[in-house]
Structure formats: C-alpha cells, structure tokens
Amino acid sequence: MTVIAHVSDLHLDLGARATLRAERVLNYLRDIPGPLDAVLVSGDIADHATAEEYDQARALLDLPWPVLVLPGNHDRRGPFRAGLLDEKPEDEELNRVVRLPRGIFVLCDSTIPGSDAGELSDRTLDWLEQTLAGEAGPESGLPVFVCFHHPPVELHTPYVDRVRQFREERLAAVLAGHSQVVALLCGHAHVAAATTFAGLPLLVGPGVASTVPLPLEGRDPVDYELAPALAFHVLDDRRRLVTHYRALA
C-alpha cells in the first residue's frame, strides 16, 4: 500500500496568519504515527518567492517523511531552486522525477513566468513523454503519479478556472497508453476536489492558506476562515486509489 499526504498552496509570507495555518497542517503530519511514503507539496509554497519565505518553508517542511515539492504561480524558479533544492538559481522549467520504494513521482512545472495561469511547455511535455517511456516506464513495476500545480480542467470555480492549466489536450495525448500512471495530483484551486482527466483520477489538494468556495455557497471569492486542509491518497495492492480529505479546525 502506498500512502501520500498531499499539501498545497501554503502562500507563506512571513505573516502570522499564513504561518499558523501552515504549522497546523505540517505539525499534524509531523506528529502522526504513519508511515507515509511521501508528502507532496503541490506549489505556491511562498507567496512572494523571497529567500526569507523559502527559508521559512524549508524549516516547516522538515518532516520525518520524504517531502516532494514543485512550483506554483506564486513561486519563482530560481529562488525556489536555491531555497528548497540547494540548486543553482536557474530559470528553466523545474521538472524532476523522484523514485521511492513504492511509487514514482513525476513532478512537472506548469508555471508560466509572469502569469497566474498555467501550461505545460513543449519542452516539459517532451520530457514527460520521455520519462514515461524510460525511467518511469512500466518496466519498473511501480505506480506512477504525475504531479503539477495547475488543474487541466474547469472546476466550476470561476475565480480559479480563468487561470487553470490550458492547452491540456497536449497533456492528454502524452498520457495516452501509459497504464503505469495511476493518478494526476495538483493544487492551485484552493479546493478539495476530485474529477478525471484523460481517463485518470485528477485529485486536487485543498489550500492551506485559504479556500475558494463554489459560487452557489454565496461567499466571497476567497474564504480565509474555513479550516486549512490536506489530503491522503491511498493506493492499495490492487491499484485502487482512495482519497481522504482532512480539515484541521
């Protein structure tokens, strides 16, 4: 069984509100007996992409489980690399593969510098296709999770849908025929949501910093009072995937 804790959209800004909400979620993960195979943090880790915000994030993400991070539209590739990955602050797409004992995580950069919307560049899609045919191929015998920040579908929250991942048909074409991919994991929407894309589960991690309600709820576009939340994705030996969403009041 593979168990992934999924956290998203911390928007750390050195302020008390964002810090307390992030601490509530990450301390919860730090204290649970586990085991967890990984903690995925699906972007918008910092709010302004400063070195100080990434220093704070690094301290908060010091967990007893493997932590996987990818950038969101509030992050910037250079400071993200330097602050969280100990890499040179380069600005090219931040795509990585992480192989763990019970799963392979393909972390794709869906950000567009200077834009809140997302898209997988041609370079990233070529890399994804080569990765799914190579080191994350079916020969490994391991389930593969493809992860990015922006959801490639409308979630019926207009505030987010206008800055979702676009040109998604290109992603669908790359995923076709790769049966080792068991799910797509993303963030950005500040909602706990589940749907499908290209015949695969698409699971959206809820926002830690805030929640984006549905229009029918009659709330402001962004709610800062609803409890921060996280998800647990559980993949059993039959490759049945179950997601549990947990709000932490």
Helices and strands as residue ranges (DSSP letters): E 2-7, H 16-31, E 38-42, H 51-60, E 67-70, H 77-80, I 81-85, E 96-100, E 103-107, H 122-133, G 138-140, E 144-147, H 158-161, H 168-175, E 181-186, E 193-197, E 200-204, G 215-217, E 229-235, E 241-247
